[in-house]
Amino acid sequence: MRISRPQSPDIGRRRVIAGAVTAGIGAVLGRRLAAAEPASAAALPLITKAIPSSGEHLPAIGIGTDSFSESARDAIREELAHLASLGATVIDTAAAYGDSEALIGDALAQLGTRDRMFIATKLVGSGFGVSGAASLARSLERLKTTHVDLLQVHNLNGVATLLPTMQQWKTEKKIRYIGVTTSRGSQHADMVATMRADPLDFIQVDYSIANRDAAQTILPLALERKIAVLVNLPFGRSSLFREAAGRPLPPWAADIDVASWAQFFLKYVISHPAVTCAIPGSTQLSHLIDNQAAGRGRLPDESMRRRMEAFWDNKAA
């Protein structure tokens, strides 16, 4: 079974930087490079959000790993080492993400940081020619752990069959939290139906400043049902970086401790009251550091969120 996977934002981000140089907008590039300094990120307080079902707090920016591959093993270990040093904990992966689970398991075992990380993975019923139970066993083996913090039904595939079994796994302490995911708008209605019908700790949904569909139904329902929210595609499969190429940040971005477009996009997402954590994909250390800087400092209030939307929509300066 082939699972659709979001495109890594790294390609789009590299194109933005290359375009900035070509266009001569060194100020934008300078802000990005300045943001990629560990000291500047660490100087601001870490933003955390509570999981409604437990009260446990998570840092508001994690990492998505759908682009992790064996060819980047050393770079991935370096990224995950820095993730811990920057105070982040959430690592989102999936059985469908190729080498991702195994690379994460190996890296965390070498680094000795498994106990500090919040590992979220995904499975599907009868995926890869195996049962859901076999898929979980495979994930635990690859991740080199006795449990995962969050197990999610990937793209709602097999949700009716899997959720009762996952409740049993939760009782057995193989998993700590239960969730379901989608990364496409065509599944939002099914996501809403699942949220209404089943007891969930988490959902995962696509949401960005350019894709606000989830804010109409899914995010308000998450608040109502007290369900934590992970956000995938906060960069819109890298399209936001392409749209931002050659466009300077607004001068008032500094008022919310934003120094790059990545931070602008991420601060918008995590400032929604329903959002617990955004999980931007990253395979480069400089991008990881830039992303993690968005998880510190001041967050936009509702008025600032509207201002950010208007600026992005070209309705205001």
Secondary structure per residue as TSV (DSSP state, phi and psi in degrees):
chain	resnum	aa	ss	phi	psi
A	1	M	-	360.0	129.4
A	2	R	-	-95.8	126.3
A	3	I	-	-101.8	128.1
A	4	S	-	-68.8	137.4
A	5	R	-	-124.4	135.0
A	6	P	-	-60.1	144.1
A	7	Q	-	-69.0	140.5
A	8	S	-	-63.2	140.4
A	9	P	T	-75.0	-8.6
A	10	D	H	-61.7	-40.3
A	11	I	H	-62.2	-47.3
A	12	G	H	-63.7	-36.9
A	13	R	H	-66.9	-41.6
A	14	R	H	-61.9	-36.7
A	15	R	H	-67.9	-36.0
A	16	V	H	-61.5	-45.6
A	17	I	H	-64.7	-43.8
A	18	A	H	-62.7	-40.2
A	19	G	H	-66.1	-35.0
A	20	A	H	-64.0	-41.7
A	21	V	H	-64.7	-45.1
A	22	T	H	-60.2	-40.6
A	23	A	H	-81.4	-9.4
A	24	G	T	79.0	22.5
A	25	I	-	-97.0	67.6
A	26	G	H	-62.0	-24.1
A	27	A	H	-64.7	-40.4
A	28	V	H	-64.7	-46.8
A	29	L	H	-62.6	-38.8
A	30	G	H	-61.5	-40.2
A	31	R	H	-62.9	-39.7
A	32	R	H	-65.2	-44.8
A	33	L	H	-67.2	-37.0
A	34	A	H	-64.6	-35.1
A	35	A	H	-68.0	-24.1
A	36	A	T	-85.0	40.2
A	37	E	-	-116.7	120.9
A	38	P	H	-54.2	-37.9
A	39	A	H	-63.3	-41.6
A	40	S	H	-67.3	-36.4
A	41	A	H	-68.0	-42.0
A	42	A	H	-73.3	-15.4
A	43	A	T	-73.1	-18.9
A	44	L	S	-103.0	152.6
A	45	P	-	-66.8	143.8
A	46	L	B	-72.7	134.7
A	47	I	-	-90.4	125.5
A	48	T	E	-124.8	155.4
A	49	K	E	-129.0	148.9
A	50	A	E	-88.9	141.5
A	51	I	-	-79.6	117.3
A	52	P	T	-57.6	-35.9
A	53	S	T	-73.8	-15.2
A	54	S	T	-133.0	-24.3
A	55	G	-	86.7	-6.3
A	56	E	-	-63.0	137.6
A	57	H	E	-98.6	140.9
A	58	L	E	-122.8	144.0
A	59	P	E	-58.6	144.4
A	60	A	S	-78.0	-10.6
A	61	I	B	-124.4	124.4
A	62	G	-	-114.7	-146.6
A	63	I	E	-143.5	135.9
A	64	G	E	-95.0	146.0
A	65	T	-	-128.4	24.5
A	66	D	T	-67.5	-17.6
A	67	S	T	-99.5	5.1
A	68	F	-	-65.0	135.4
A	69	S	-	-145.3	158.2
A	70	E	G	-55.9	-33.4
A	71	S	G	-64.6	-17.1
A	72	A	G	-114.3	27.4
A	73	R	H	-52.9	-49.5
A	74	D	H	-66.0	-40.2
A	75	A	H	-65.3	-37.2
A	76	I	H	-66.0	-42.4
A	77	R	H	-60.9	-41.0
A	78	E	H	-64.5	-42.4
A	79	E	H	-60.1	-47.1
A	80	L	H	-69.1	-28.6
A	81	A	H	-65.8	-43.7
A	82	H	H	-70.4	-32.7
A	83	L	H	-55.1	-47.1
A	84	A	H	-65.8	-41.4
A	85	S	H	-67.7	-25.2
A	86	L	T	-88.0	-0.9
A	87	G	T	92.6	0.6
A	88	A	-	-82.1	156.9
A	89	T	-	-135.5	-25.6
A	90	V	E	-84.0	120.6
A	91	I	E	-120.5	117.8
A	92	D	E	-106.2	127.0
A	93	T	-	-139.2	-167.3
A	94	A	-	-165.3	153.3
A	95	A	T	-59.8	-28.1
A	96	A	T	-82.6	-3.8
A	97	Y	S	-90.8	43.5
A	98	G	T	57.1	-120.6
A	99	D	T	-84.2	-0.9
A	100	S	H	-54.7	-53.2
A	101	E	H	-58.8	-44.6
A	102	A	H	-65.5	-39.6
A	103	L	H	-66.2	-40.2
A	104	I	H	-65.1	-46.9
A	105	G	H	-58.3	-45.1
A	106	D	H	-64.0	-44.7
A	107	A	H	-64.6	-46.4
A	108	L	H	-66.5	-34.6
A	109	A	H	-65.0	-42.3
A	110	Q	H	-67.1	-37.9
A	111	L	H	-80.9	-20.1
A	112	G	T	70.4	30.8
A	113	T	-	-114.3	9.8
A	114	R	G	-53.9	-44.3
A	115	D	G	-67.0	-17.1
A	116	R	G	-91.8	-10.7
A	117	M	-	-99.4	150.0
A	118	F	E	-106.0	102.7
A	119	I	E	-95.5	124.3
A	120	A	E	-115.2	127.8
A	121	T	E	-131.3	178.5
A	122	K	E	-138.1	152.9
A	123	L	E	-143.3	165.5
A	124	V	-	-129.7	150.3
A	125	G	T	-64.1	129.8
A	126	S	T	58.0	22.8
A	127	G	G	-69.6	146.4
A	128	F	G	59.8	23.7
A	129	G	G	75.1	14.1
A	130	V	S	-126.8	164.8
A	131	S	-	-76.2	169.3
A	132	G	H	-59.7	-38.8
A	133	A	H	-64.5	-41.9
A	134	A	H	-67.2	-35.2
A	135	S	H	-65.0	-42.9
A	136	L	H	-63.7	-44.2
A	137	A	H	-59.3	-41.0
A	138	R	H	-63.2	-42.6
A	139	S	H	-63.9	-44.5
A	140	L	H	-61.8	-40.4
A	141	E	H	-64.9	-45.5
A	142	R	H	-68.1	-36.6
A	143	L	H	-80.9	-6.3
A	144	K	T	56.1	50.8
A	145	T	-	-144.7	159.9
A	146	T	S	-90.0	-11.6
A	147	H	-	-157.5	160.5
A	148	V	E	-114.1	150.1
A	149	D	E	-72.6	-38.0
A	150	L	E	-138.4	125.4
A	151	L	E	-112.3	128.9
A	152	Q	E	-122.4	145.3
A	153	V	E	-81.3	118.5
A	154	H	G	-72.5	120.4
A	155	N	G	51.1	35.4
A	156	L	G	61.1	17.0
A	157	N	T	-79.6	106.7
A	158	G	T	84.9	20.9
A	159	V	H	-60.2	-41.2
A	160	A	H	-63.4	-36.5
A	161	T	H	-78.6	-38.8
A	162	L	H	-80.2	-37.2
A	163	L	H	-58.6	-44.5
A	164	P	H	-60.7	-39.0
A	165	T	H	-66.3	-39.1
A	166	M	H	-64.9	-33.0
A	167	Q	H	-61.5	-38.5
A	168	Q	H	-66.9	-41.6
A	169	W	H	-62.6	-34.9
A	170	K	H	-63.9	-43.1
A	171	T	H	-60.6	-36.2
A	172	E	T	-81.9	0.7
A	173	K	T	65.1	24.7
A	174	K	S	-78.7	-25.1
A	175	I	E	-137.3	151.9
A	176	R	E	-98.8	-36.8
A	177	Y	E	-133.9	154.5
A	178	I	E	-117.3	138.0
A	179	G	E	-150.9	174.8
A	180	V	E	-136.0	154.6
A	181	T	E	-131.8	157.5
A	182	T	-	-149.3	156.3
A	183	S	-	-132.8	22.0
A	184	R	S	-144.8	141.0
A	185	G	G	-62.1	-27.6
A	186	S	G	-64.4	-16.9
A	187	Q	G	-100.8	3.0
A	188	H	H	-62.4	-38.9
A	189	A	H	-64.0	-41.4
A	190	D	H	-66.2	-35.8
A	191	M	H	-62.0	-45.4
A	192	V	H	-59.9	-43.9
A	193	A	H	-62.0	-40.7
A	194	T	H	-66.8	-40.7
A	195	M	H	-62.1	-35.3
A	196	R	H	-76.4	-29.9
A	197	A	H	-92.8	-27.0
A	198	D	S	-125.3	148.5
A	199	P	-	-75.8	116.9
A	200	L	-	-126.1	144.7
A	201	D	S	-88.7	-35.9
A	202	F	E	-137.7	152.5
A	203	I	E	-126.5	161.9
A	204	Q	E	-130.6	132.5
A	205	V	E	-146.4	154.7
A	206	D	E	-79.2	131.9
A	207	Y	-	-162.2	135.4
A	208	S	B	-157.3	175.4
A	209	I	T	-65.6	-22.1
A	210	A	T	-99.9	-6.3
A	211	N	B	-135.1	86.4
A	212	R	-	-102.2	14.7
A	213	D	G	-57.2	-40.9
A	214	A	G	-61.4	-26.0
A	215	A	G	-71.3	-15.1
A	216	Q	T	-79.3	-39.0
A	217	T	T	-129.5	-48.2
A	218	I	H	-68.2	-49.2
A	219	L	H	-66.7	-42.7
A	220	P	H	-60.2	-37.9
A	221	L	H	-68.2	-35.2
A	222	A	H	-61.6	-40.8
A	223	L	H	-63.3	-44.5
A	224	E	H	-63.3	-42.6
A	225	R	H	-89.8	-0.3
A	226	K	T	57.3	55.1
A	227	I	-	-114.5	131.7
A	228	A	E	-70.1	153.8
A	229	V	E	-128.4	122.1
A	230	L	E	-96.8	140.0
A	231	V	E	-112.1	121.7
A	232	N	E	-100.9	165.7
A	233	L	-	55.8	41.5
A	234	P	T	-66.1	-15.7
A	235	F	T	-105.1	8.4
A	236	G	T	60.9	49.3
A	237	R	T	51.9	39.8
A	238	S	T	75.6	-2.3
A	239	S	H	-64.7	-30.0
A	240	L	H	-66.0	-36.0
A	241	F	H	-67.9	-37.0
A	242	R	H	-64.9	-40.9
A	243	E	H	-68.9	-29.7
A	244	A	H	-81.7	-12.6
A	245	A	T	-54.9	125.6
A	246	G	T	81.6	1.2
A	247	R	-	-108.0	120.3
A	248	P	-	-73.6	153.5
A	249	L	-	-64.6	151.2
A	250	P	-	-67.5	148.4
A	251	P	G	-61.8	-26.9
A	252	W	G	-79.1	0.0
A	253	A	G	-60.4	-31.4
A	254	A	G	-63.7	-21.9
A	255	D	G	-66.8	-19.8
A	256	I	G	-117.1	25.0
A	257	D	T	59.0	42.3
A	258	V	-	-106.5	128.3
A	259	A	-	-127.4	7.4
A	260	S	S	-156.2	164.4
A	261	W	H	-64.7	-38.1
A	262	A	H	-57.6	-43.4
A	263	Q	H	-67.6	-36.8
A	264	F	H	-58.9	-50.1
A	265	F	H	-63.5	-42.6
A	266	L	H	-72.9	-39.5
A	267	K	H	-63.0	-37.1
A	268	Y	H	-59.9	-47.2
A	269	V	H	-64.4	-50.3
A	270	I	H	-76.4	-10.7
A	271	S	T	-80.4	-10.0
A	272	H	S	-67.3	134.0
A	273	P	T	-59.5	-25.1
A	274	A	T	-83.7	-19.8
A	275	V	-	-81.0	129.2
A	276	T	-	-92.8	-43.9
A	277	C	E	-158.9	136.9
A	278	A	E	-98.1	145.0
A	279	I	-	-126.1	69.5
A	280	P	-	-64.7	139.6
A	281	G	B	-73.0	148.0
A	282	S	-	-157.6	136.2
A	283	T	-	-127.4	8.9
A	284	Q	S	-127.9	136.2
A	285	L	H	-59.7	-41.5
A	286	S	H	-62.3	-35.7
A	287	H	H	-70.4	-40.9
A	288	L	H	-57.4	-47.6
A	289	I	H	-63.7	-42.0
A	290	D	H	-60.7	-48.3
A	291	N	H	-60.0	-45.5
A	292	Q	H	-65.0	-26.1
A	293	A	H	-62.8	-26.0
A	294	A	T	-69.8	-16.3
A	295	G	T	-90.4	17.0
A	296	R	B	-134.3	157.3
A	297	G	S	86.9	-150.0
A	298	R	-	-86.5	145.3
A	299	L	-	-105.4	149.1
A	300	P	-	-64.0	139.8
A	301	D	-	-86.5	-176.2
A	302	E	H	-62.0	-39.1
A	303	S	H	-63.0	-43.2
A	304	M	H	-67.3	-36.4
A	305	R	H	-59.2	-42.6
A	306	R	H	-65.3	-36.7
A	307	R	H	-66.3	-40.0
A	308	M	H	-63.9	-42.5
A	309	E	H	-62.0	-45.1
A	310	A	H	-63.1	-40.4
A	311	F	H	-63.5	-45.6
A	312	W	H	-65.4	-36.3
A	313	D	T	-79.7	4.0
A	314	N	T	63.2	31.9
A	315	K	S	-100.9	-13.5
A	316	A	-	-154.8	159.3
A	317	A	-	-91.3	360.0
